[in-house]
Amino acid sequence: MRTNSATVVRYRDRVWRSPEADEVAAEEPLEIRVEGNSVAVVMRTPGDDRELAAGFALTEGIVRRRSDIFEITACLTNDPSRGNAVDITLTNPASFDAAKLSRHVFSSSSCGICGKATIAAAMQQFPAIGDAPQIAAPVLLDLPEKLRAAQETFARTGGLHACALFDPQGNLLLLREDVGRHNALDKLIGHELFEDRLPLGNRILLLSGRVSFEMVQKALAAGIAIIAAISAPTSLAVDFAQANNQTLIGFLRGETLNVYAGAGRLLG
């Protein structure tokens, strides 16, 4: 992921240090357009932008499978003042209803669902999870350390969220980072959409932060049954996971974890 440089003055041991260069996480706007219609401007970390747009399209219900996308083209520049955009062309343009999406154009890096006109618009109709593999709890306990070890950009900047996919044995398969937690998840889902691997019912999703309703909804759109997070879930995330037969795990730290939904998939 791209980083920028900033001059920082550090205060250490009650002494001001000399100014020096430091890496900071890059954050720039990206406009996502579908059939020429602007559907969102997300504040993201540049990189994997086509994946981000594809994942966004899937989790917003604009597309349901790889074949629904005819083409994704990126108009990108290193000059933030000129703007960046990704254009999605659909295989069946008549299937897209811009008015139905009903989303405000701006979405901050910390809150993807804030731009929704109503909560009802956010409740996309994705099928509930069916059968999914059972996972041994000790496998889950090892995942946070594997995530941290793979977060290369976070190690340099301390400023990025991450999400990762693991197989039932705890092997890391894919990781994405971004200043926005929902952007990181859209990038990850978009990658799997391009690879035509959806649904992801046999994968474990690990999130580096808290679990909001939107994160659980995005996971459901990708068919992800098991969601684990290092921090806490929100009440609506718990309700949504329970209603859709997802396993939701929070406070996955050290030798402990809390299960908020779908405990039957976890083995001792």
MARRO-805151 format. One record per residue (C-alpha): residue number from 1; x, y, z. Coordinates in nm, 2 decimals, always signed. Each point is the difference from the previous one (the first is absolute). Example, Ala and Ser with C-alpha at 12.3 -4.5 7.8 and 13.67 -1.06 7.14 Angstrom:
BEGIN
   seq       c1       c2       c3
     1    +1.23    -0.45    +0.78
     2    +0.14    +0.34    -0.07
REM end
This chain:
BEGIN
   seq       c1       c2       c3
     1    +0.00    +0.00    +0.00
     2    +0.11    +0.35    -0.07
     3    +0.13    +0.22    +0.28
     4    +0.09    +0.37    +0.02
     5    +0.28    +0.18    +0.19
     6    -0.06    +0.25    +0.27
     7    +0.23    +0.20    +0.23
     8    -0.04    -0.10    +0.36
     9    +0.13    +0.16    +0.32
    10    +0.01    -0.26    +0.28
    11    -0.01    +0.06    +0.38
    12    +0.19    -0.28    +0.17
    13    +0.12    -0.02    +0.36
    14    -0.12    +0.35    +0.06
    15    +0.22    +0.13    -0.27
    16    -0.09    +0.14    -0.35
    17    +0.18    -0.18    -0.28
    18    +0.11    +0.15    -0.33
    19    -0.25    -0.01    -0.29
    20    +0.03    -0.31    -0.21
    21    -0.18    -0.17    -0.29
    22    -0.26    -0.27    +0.08
    23    -0.23    -0.22    -0.20
    24    -0.38    +0.06    +0.02
    25    -0.28    -0.19    -0.15
    26    -0.13    +0.16    -0.33
    27    -0.36    +0.10    -0.02
    28    -0.16    +0.14    -0.32
    29    -0.35    +0.01    -0.15
    30    -0.11    -0.25    -0.26
    31    -0.32    +0.04    -0.20
    32    -0.18    -0.32    -0.09
    33    -0.22    +0.03    -0.31
    34    -0.25    -0.26    -0.13
    35    -0.12    +0.04    -0.36
    36    +0.12    +0.37    +0.02
    37    -0.19    +0.06    +0.32
    38    +0.20    +0.11    +0.31
    39    -0.11    -0.23    +0.28
    40    +0.27    +0.08    +0.26
    41    +0.31    +0.19    +0.09
    42    +0.20    -0.20    +0.25
    43    +0.30    +0.12    +0.19
    44    +0.25    -0.28    -0.04
    45    +0.36    -0.10    +0.00
    46    +0.11    -0.01    -0.37
    47    +0.06    -0.35    -0.13
    48    -0.23    -0.29    -0.10
    49    -0.25    +0.26    -0.13
    50    -0.16    -0.23    -0.25
    51    -0.05    -0.26    +0.27
    52    -0.15    +0.27    +0.23
    53    -0.25    +0.10    -0.27
    54    -0.09    -0.36    -0.08
    55    -0.05    -0.09    +0.37
    56    -0.21    +0.31    +0.05
    57    -0.22    -0.09    -0.29
    58    -0.05    -0.35    +0.14
    59    -0.07    +0.10    +0.36
    60    -0.24    +0.28    -0.11
    61    -0.20    -0.25    -0.21
    62    +0.09    +0.16    -0.33
    63    +0.15    -0.33    -0.12
    64    -0.03    -0.35    +0.13
    65    +0.27    -0.19    -0.19
    66    +0.31    +0.06    -0.21
    67    -0.19    -0.04    -0.33
    68    -0.22    +0.30    +0.09
    69    +0.30    +0.23    -0.06
    70    +0.10    +0.06    -0.36
    71    +0.29    +0.22    +0.07
    72    +0.16    +0.21    +0.28
    73    +0.23    +0.28    -0.11
    74    +0.21    +0.23    +0.23
    75    +0.09    +0.36    -0.07
    76    +0.27    +0.05    +0.26
    77    +0.26    +0.27    +0.06
    78    +0.26    +0.07    +0.27
    79    -0.14    +0.36    +0.02
    80    -0.28    +0.00    +0.25
    81    -0.12    +0.34    -0.12
    82    -0.10    -0.16    -0.34
    83    -0.21    -0.27    +0.15
    84    -0.02    -0.37    -0.05
    85    -0.28    -0.21    -0.13
    86    -0.10    -0.36    -0.08
    87    -0.26    -0.07    -0.26
    88    -0.21    -0.32    +0.01
    89    -0.17    -0.12    -0.32
    90    -0.27    -0.26    +0.06
    91    -0.07    -0.30    -0.22
    92    -0.37    +0.09    +0.02
    93    -0.02    +0.38    +0.05
    94    -0.38    -0.01    +0.03
    95    +0.03    -0.19    +0.33
    96    +0.15    +0.31    +0.17
    97    -0.24    +0.24    +0.17
    98    +0.20    +0.30    +0.12
    99    -0.30    +0.15    +0.19
   100    -0.05    -0.33    +0.19
   101    +0.36    +0.02    +0.13
   102    -0.09    +0.34    +0.16
   103    +0.33    +0.07    +0.15
   104    +0.16    +0.33    +0.09
   105    +0.31    +0.05    -0.21
   106    +0.25    +0.04    +0.29
   107    +0.12    -0.28    +0.22
   108    +0.26    +0.06    +0.26
   109    +0.29    -0.25    +0.07
   110    -0.15    -0.08    +0.34
   111    -0.36    -0.06    -0.09
   112    -0.12    -0.15    -0.32
   113    -0.37    -0.03    +0.10
   114    -0.03    +0.37    +0.11
   115    -0.07    +0.09    -0.37
   116    -0.32    -0.21    -0.02
   117    -0.32    +0.20    -0.03
   118    -0.17    -0.25    +0.22
   119    +0.08    -0.31    +0.20
   120    -0.26    -0.18    -0.21
   121    +0.21    +0.06    -0.31
   122    +0.29    -0.16    +0.18
   123    -0.19    -0.32    +0.07
   124    +0.09    -0.17    -0.33
   125    -0.17    -0.34    -0.06
   126    +0.28    -0.25    +0.00
   127    -0.07    -0.36    +0.08
   128    +0.07    -0.12    +0.36
   129    +0.29    -0.23    +0.05
   130    -0.06    -0.38    -0.03
   131    +0.24    -0.27    +0.10
   132    +0.36    +0.10    +0.08
   133    +0.30    -0.18    +0.14
   134    +0.07    -0.03    +0.37
   135    +0.31    +0.17    +0.13
   136    +0.22    -0.10    +0.30
   137    +0.02    +0.28    +0.25
   138    +0.38    -0.03    +0.04
   139    +0.03    +0.07    -0.38
   140    -0.17    +0.34    +0.06
   141    +0.23    +0.09    +0.28
   142    +0.30    +0.00    -0.23
   143    -0.16    +0.23    -0.27
   144    +0.07    +0.34    +0.15
   145    +0.37    -0.05    +0.01
   146    +0.00    -0.12    -0.36
   147    -0.19    +0.31    -0.10
   148    +0.24    +0.23    +0.18
   149    +0.30    -0.17    -0.15
   150    -0.14    +0.05    -0.35
   151    -0.10    +0.37    +0.04
   152    +0.31    +0.15    -0.17
   153    -0.14    +0.35    -0.05
   154    -0.15    +0.02    +0.35
   155    +0.34    -0.09    +0.14
   156    +0.15    +0.31    -0.18
   157    -0.29    +0.25    +0.07
   158    -0.22    -0.13    +0.29
   159    -0.29    +0.14    -0.19
   160    -0.19    -0.27    -0.19
   161    -0.28    -0.25    +0.06
   162    +0.04    -0.35    -0.14
   163    -0.22    -0.30    -0.08
   164    +0.12    -0.34    -0.09
   165    -0.14    -0.33    -0.13
   166    +0.11    -0.33    +0.16
   167    -0.08    -0.36    -0.09
   168    -0.15    -0.23    +0.27
   169    +0.35    -0.11    +0.10
   170    +0.11    +0.36    +0.07
   171    +0.21    +0.06    -0.31
   172    +0.01    +0.36    -0.11
   173    -0.13    +0.02    -0.36
   174    -0.05    +0.37    -0.06
   175    +0.04    +0.34    +0.18
   176    -0.10    +0.35    -0.09
   177    +0.08    +0.33    +0.18
   178    -0.17    +0.34    -0.02
   179    -0.06    +0.31    +0.21
   180    -0.37    -0.10    +0.00
   181    -0.10    -0.34    +0.14
   182    -0.28    -0.03    -0.25
   183    +0.23    +0.08    -0.29
   184    +0.24    -0.27    +0.11
   185    -0.28    -0.25    +0.00
   186    -0.13    +0.12    -0.34
   187    +0.35    -0.05    -0.14
   188    +0.02    -0.35    +0.14
   189    -0.34    -0.09    -0.13
   190    +0.07    +0.16    -0.34
   191    +0.31    -0.21    -0.04
   192    -0.19    -0.32    +0.07
   193    -0.28    +0.12    -0.24
   194    +0.26    +0.05    -0.28
   195    +0.13    -0.35    +0.07
   196    -0.35    -0.14    -0.02
   197    +0.03    -0.16    +0.35
   198    -0.33    +0.12    +0.15
   199    -0.18    -0.10    +0.22
   200    +0.27    -0.03    +0.27
   201    -0.18    -0.24    +0.23
   202    +0.31    -0.20    +0.08
   203    +0.21    +0.30    +0.11
   204    +0.05    +0.19    +0.33
   205    +0.00    +0.38    -0.02
   206    +0.22    +0.18    +0.26
   207    -0.04    +0.37    +0.06
   208    +0.26    +0.22    +0.17
   209    -0.25    +0.22    +0.18
   210    -0.36    +0.01    +0.11
   211    -0.29    -0.16    -0.19
   212    -0.28    +0.23    -0.11
   213    -0.33    -0.10    -0.17
   214    +0.14    +0.09    -0.34
   215    +0.30    -0.23    +0.04
   216    -0.22    -0.30    +0.08
   217    -0.23    +0.09    -0.29
   218    +0.30    +0.02    -0.24
   219    +0.11    -0.34    +0.12
   220    -0.34    -0.14    -0.06
   221    +0.00    +0.14    -0.36
   222    +0.32    -0.21    -0.06
   223    -0.15    -0.31    +0.17
   224    +0.24    +0.01    +0.30
   225    -0.13    -0.20    +0.29
   226    +0.26    +0.06    +0.27
   227    +0.11    +0.35    +0.10
   228    +0.26    +0.06    +0.27
   229    +0.12    +0.34    +0.13
   230    +0.27    +0.12    +0.23
   231    -0.24    +0.26    +0.15
   232    -0.37    +0.01    +0.08
   233    -0.32    -0.04    -0.21
   234    -0.29    +0.25    +0.00
   235    -0.35    -0.11    +0.11
   236    -0.13    +0.02    -0.36
   237    +0.29    -0.21    -0.12
   238    -0.09    -0.27    +0.25
   239    -0.37    +0.02    -0.10
   240    +0.09    -0.02    -0.37
   241    +0.23    -0.30    +0.05
   242    -0.25    -0.19    +0.21
   243    -0.27    +0.06    -0.26
   244    +0.21    -0.12    -0.29
   245    +0.16    -0.31    +0.16
   246    +0.35    +0.15    +0.02
   247    +0.26    -0.07    +0.27
   248    +0.11    +0.33    +0.16
   249    +0.31    +0.01    +0.23
   250    +0.13    +0.30    +0.18
   251    +0.29    +0.09    +0.23
   252    +0.22    -0.27    -0.16
   253    +0.31    +0.08    +0.21
   254    +0.27    -0.22    +0.16
   255    -0.17    -0.32    +0.12
   256    -0.35    +0.14    +0.01
   257    -0.30    +0.07    -0.23
   258    -0.37    +0.08    +0.03
   259    -0.26    -0.16    -0.22
   260    -0.31    +0.21    -0.07
   261    -0.17    -0.21    -0.27
   262    +0.04    -0.34    -0.15
   263    +0.19    -0.17    +0.28
   264    -0.10    -0.34    -0.14
   265    +0.27    +0.02    -0.27
   266    +0.28    +0.02    +0.26
   267    +0.17    -0.31    +0.14
   268    +0.20    -0.02    +0.32
REM end
